[in-house]
Amino acid sequence: MCIKNKVIIITGGTKGLGKELAFNCARLGAKVSIAGRDESSGDSIISKIEKKYKGKALYIKSDLSNVAECKNLISETVRHYGDIDGLVNYAGYLPVSSIIDTEEELFDEVFNINIKAAFFCTKFAIISMLRKGGGSIVNIGSAHAYGGDEDRAAYAVSKGALLALNRYVSKNFAKHNIRSNWITMGWVATPGELTLRATQGRGLNWLKSTAKKVIPMGRMQTAEDHIPTIINLLSDQSSQVTGSEIHITGGLTLR
């Protein structure tokens, strides 16, 4: 799964899966650019990549709900490293709200991060990839895109839109050697998930015991369960893979 010297951008790269993916891409020799709002975390990640992996890494503080900052993320990466080989759309916002309880402000917040940011980061990445002669886009999705739980209304619809974006890009840009694939992310105890459950009076033990009951393969997923597949999709080994929807859910999506 050679990604050595490839220029890879990870949105939401300061937390959770995005953070671990950044470390693994750098370890394999990629030139990594991460976007996120948490400047302290971003600086820490870059420092670790440079010291531990002797790698090239760039943190660009970004509010990707702003289209100008999506454009800046791509242009700054290109300025530092050259045109882009890979984009991972991981940044996301998951509130708890049914359609009855969702107000316009919350709806806009969810869509601004989950689909507007991904749409415009993809747009500007494609422009760079066209110059380079190809590239790979990986969209980190959710099982909620296929219907969603009652209290994840805006999130589910936004992930459905991201799935449509994945299909659009894969259909229309394969002729330019630009690939786009979708990962249905499993149930992972990310910092965001733990924060959400804490507001409900639930902790990691509750998550694990519940997952054991509802996930056919008997446990929650981890970042490490997802990373090899994402890296494979970013590599030339998957040069004929586009438009795929890959479920890393321990069988949960089968239900």
C-alpha positions as CSV (number, residue, x, y, z in Angstrom):
1,M,0.0,0.0,0.0
2,C,2.6,2.5,-1.1
3,I,1.7,6.1,-0.4
4,K,5.2,7.4,-0.1
5,N,5.6,11.0,-1.2
6,K,1.9,11.3,-2.0
7,V,0.3,14.6,-0.9
8,I,-2.7,13.8,1.3
9,I,-5.2,16.2,2.9
10,I,-7.3,15.0,5.9
11,T,-10.2,17.2,7.0
12,G,-11.0,16.8,10.7
13,G,-7.5,15.6,11.0
14,T,-7.0,16.9,14.6
15,K,-9.3,14.4,16.3
16,G,-10.4,10.7,16.3
17,L,-9.9,8.7,13.1
18,G,-8.5,11.7,11.3
19,K,-5.7,12.1,13.8
20,E,-4.7,8.4,13.7
21,L,-4.9,8.4,9.9
22,A,-2.5,11.4,9.8
23,F,0.0,9.5,11.9
24,N,-0.2,6.4,9.8
25,C,0.0,8.2,6.5
26,A,3.1,10.1,7.7
27,R,4.6,6.8,9.0
28,L,4.3,5.5,5.4
29,G,6.1,8.5,3.9
30,A,3.2,10.6,2.7
31,K,3.2,14.4,2.9
32,V,0.3,15.1,5.1
33,S,-1.9,18.2,5.5
34,I,-4.5,18.3,8.2
35,A,-7.4,20.7,8.7
36,G,-9.3,21.4,11.9
37,R,-10.3,24.0,14.4
38,D,-8.2,22.8,17.4
39,E,-4.9,24.6,17.0
40,S,-3.3,23.0,20.1
41,S,-4.1,19.5,18.8
42,G,-3.0,20.4,15.3
43,D,0.4,21.7,16.4
44,S,0.9,18.6,18.6
45,I,0.2,16.2,15.8
46,I,2.6,18.0,13.4
47,S,5.3,18.0,16.1
48,K,4.9,14.3,16.7
49,I,4.9,13.5,12.9
50,E,8.1,15.5,12.5
51,K,9.9,14.0,15.5
52,K,8.7,10.4,15.5
53,Y,8.3,9.7,11.8
54,K,10.7,12.3,10.4
55,G,7.9,13.2,8.1
56,K,6.5,16.2,6.3
57,A,3.3,17.5,7.8
58,L,1.3,20.7,7.7
59,Y,-1.5,21.9,10.0
60,I,-3.9,24.5,8.5
61,K,-6.3,25.9,11.1
62,S,-9.6,25.9,9.2
63,D,-13.3,26.5,9.7
64,L,-14.5,24.5,6.7
65,S,-18.0,25.8,6.9
66,N,-16.4,28.9,5.2
67,V,-15.8,28.1,1.5
68,A,-12.9,30.5,1.4
69,E,-11.2,28.4,4.0
70,C,-11.8,25.2,2.0
71,K,-10.1,26.9,-0.9
72,N,-7.3,28.1,1.3
73,L,-6.7,24.5,2.7
74,I,-6.1,23.2,-0.8
75,S,-4.1,26.2,-2.1
76,E,-1.8,26.2,0.9
77,T,-1.2,22.5,0.7
78,V,-0.4,22.9,-3.0
79,R,1.9,25.8,-2.3
80,H,3.9,23.7,0.3
81,Y,3.9,20.3,-1.4
82,G,2.6,20.6,-5.0
83,D,-0.6,19.2,-6.4
84,I,-2.7,16.8,-4.4
85,D,-2.9,13.0,-4.6
86,G,-5.5,12.3,-2.0
87,L,-8.3,13.9,0.0
88,V,-10.0,12.4,3.0
89,N,-13.3,14.1,3.9
90,Y,-13.6,13.2,7.6
91,A,-14.7,16.4,9.3
92,G,-18.2,16.0,10.6
93,Y,-20.8,17.2,13.2
94,L,-23.2,14.7,14.9
95,P,-25.9,16.3,17.0
96,V,-28.8,14.5,18.6
97,S,-32.1,15.8,17.2
98,S,-35.1,14.3,15.6
99,I,-36.7,16.0,12.6
100,I,-39.4,17.4,14.9
101,D,-36.8,19.0,17.2
102,T,-34.4,20.2,14.4
103,E,-34.4,24.0,14.0
104,E,-33.0,25.8,11.0
105,E,-29.8,26.9,12.8
106,L,-28.9,23.3,13.8
107,F,-29.7,22.1,10.3
108,D,-27.4,24.7,8.8
109,E,-24.6,23.9,11.2
110,V,-24.8,20.2,10.3
111,F,-24.9,20.7,6.6
112,N,-22.2,23.4,6.6
113,I,-19.7,20.9,8.0
114,N,-20.9,17.5,6.8
115,I,-21.7,18.3,3.2
116,K,-20.9,21.9,2.2
117,A,-17.3,21.6,3.4
118,A,-16.9,18.2,1.8
119,F,-18.4,19.5,-1.5
120,F,-16.1,22.5,-1.8
121,C,-12.9,20.7,-0.5
122,T,-13.7,18.1,-3.1
123,K,-14.2,20.8,-5.8
124,F,-10.8,22.5,-5.1
125,A,-9.1,19.2,-4.7
126,I,-10.4,18.0,-8.1
127,I,-9.0,21.2,-9.7
128,S,-5.5,20.2,-8.3
129,M,-5.9,16.6,-9.2
130,L,-6.8,17.5,-12.8
131,R,-3.5,19.2,-13.1
132,K,-1.7,16.2,-11.7
133,G,-3.5,13.7,-13.8
134,G,-5.5,11.9,-11.2
135,G,-6.1,11.4,-7.5
136,S,-8.1,9.6,-4.9
137,I,-10.9,11.0,-2.7
138,V,-12.2,9.0,0.3
139,N,-15.4,10.1,2.0
140,I,-15.9,8.9,5.6
141,G,-19.6,8.1,5.8
142,S,-22.0,6.6,8.2
143,A,-24.7,3.9,8.4
144,H,-27.1,6.7,9.1
145,A,-26.8,7.6,5.4
146,Y,-29.0,4.6,4.6
147,G,-32.0,5.8,6.7
148,G,-30.7,6.8,10.1
149,D,-31.9,6.7,13.7
150,E,-34.9,8.8,14.7
151,D,-32.8,11.2,16.7
152,R,-30.1,11.8,14.0
153,A,-32.3,13.5,11.4
154,A,-30.1,16.2,10.0
155,Y,-27.0,14.1,10.3
156,A,-28.5,11.2,8.4
157,V,-29.7,13.4,5.6
158,S,-26.3,15.2,5.4
159,K,-24.5,11.8,5.1
160,G,-27.0,10.8,2.4
161,A,-25.9,13.9,0.5
162,L,-22.3,13.0,1.0
163,L,-23.0,9.5,-0.5
164,A,-24.6,11.3,-3.5
165,L,-21.4,13.4,-3.8
166,N,-19.3,10.3,-3.8
167,R,-21.4,8.7,-6.6
168,Y,-21.3,11.9,-8.6
169,V,-17.6,12.3,-8.5
170,S,-16.9,8.6,-9.2
171,K,-19.2,8.6,-12.2
172,N,-18.1,11.8,-13.8
173,F,-14.3,12.0,-13.1
174,A,-13.2,8.4,-13.6
175,K,-12.3,9.5,-17.1
176,H,-9.7,11.9,-15.6
177,N,-8.3,9.1,-13.3
178,I,-9.9,10.7,-10.3
179,R,-11.4,8.1,-8.0
180,S,-13.9,8.6,-5.2
181,N,-14.9,6.0,-2.6
182,W,-17.0,5.8,0.5
183,I,-16.3,4.2,3.8
184,T,-19.2,3.5,6.1
185,M,-17.5,4.1,9.4
186,G,-18.4,1.7,12.2
187,W,-19.3,2.5,15.8
188,V,-16.1,4.0,17.2
189,A,-15.5,5.5,20.6
190,T,-14.2,8.8,19.2
191,P,-13.8,11.8,21.4
192,G,-17.0,13.2,19.9
193,E,-18.9,10.0,20.6
194,L,-17.7,9.9,24.2
195,T,-18.6,13.6,24.8
196,L,-22.1,12.9,23.4
197,R,-22.7,9.9,25.6
198,A,-21.4,11.8,28.6
199,T,-24.3,14.3,28.2
200,Q,-26.6,11.3,28.4
201,G,-25.0,10.0,31.6
202,R,-23.3,7.1,29.7
203,G,-19.7,6.1,29.4
204,L,-17.3,3.8,27.6
205,N,-18.5,0.7,29.4
206,W,-22.1,1.4,28.3
207,L,-20.9,1.8,24.7
208,K,-19.0,-1.5,24.8
209,S,-21.8,-3.5,26.4
210,T,-24.4,-2.1,24.0
211,A,-22.2,-2.7,21.0
212,K,-21.6,-6.3,22.0
213,K,-25.4,-6.8,21.8
214,V,-26.2,-5.0,18.6
215,I,-23.1,-5.5,16.4
216,P,-23.1,-8.9,14.8
217,M,-19.3,-9.3,15.2
218,G,-19.6,-8.5,18.9
219,R,-17.6,-5.3,19.5
220,M,-17.2,-1.6,18.7
221,Q,-14.8,-0.7,15.9
222,T,-11.6,1.2,16.4
223,A,-9.6,3.6,14.2
224,E,-7.2,0.8,13.4
225,D,-10.1,-1.2,11.8
226,H,-10.5,1.6,9.2
227,I,-7.1,2.9,8.5
228,P,-5.7,0.0,6.3
229,T,-8.7,0.3,3.9
230,I,-8.5,4.0,3.7
231,I,-4.7,3.9,3.0
232,N,-5.3,1.2,0.4
233,L,-7.9,3.5,-1.3
234,L,-5.4,6.4,-1.3
235,S,-2.7,4.2,-2.8
236,D,-2.1,3.1,-6.4
237,Q,-3.0,-0.5,-5.5
238,S,-6.6,0.5,-5.8
239,S,-6.2,2.3,-9.1
240,Q,-9.2,0.6,-10.5
241,V,-11.5,1.1,-7.5
242,T,-14.0,3.9,-7.7
243,G,-17.6,4.4,-6.7
244,S,-17.3,1.8,-4.0
245,E,-19.3,1.8,-0.7
246,I,-17.2,-0.2,1.9
247,H,-18.8,-1.0,5.2
248,I,-16.4,-1.3,8.2
249,T,-19.2,-1.9,10.7
250,G,-18.8,-5.4,12.1
251,G,-21.9,-6.3,10.2
252,L,-24.1,-3.6,11.7
253,T,-25.1,-2.3,8.3
254,L,-26.5,-5.7,7.4
255,R,-29.3,-5.1,9.9
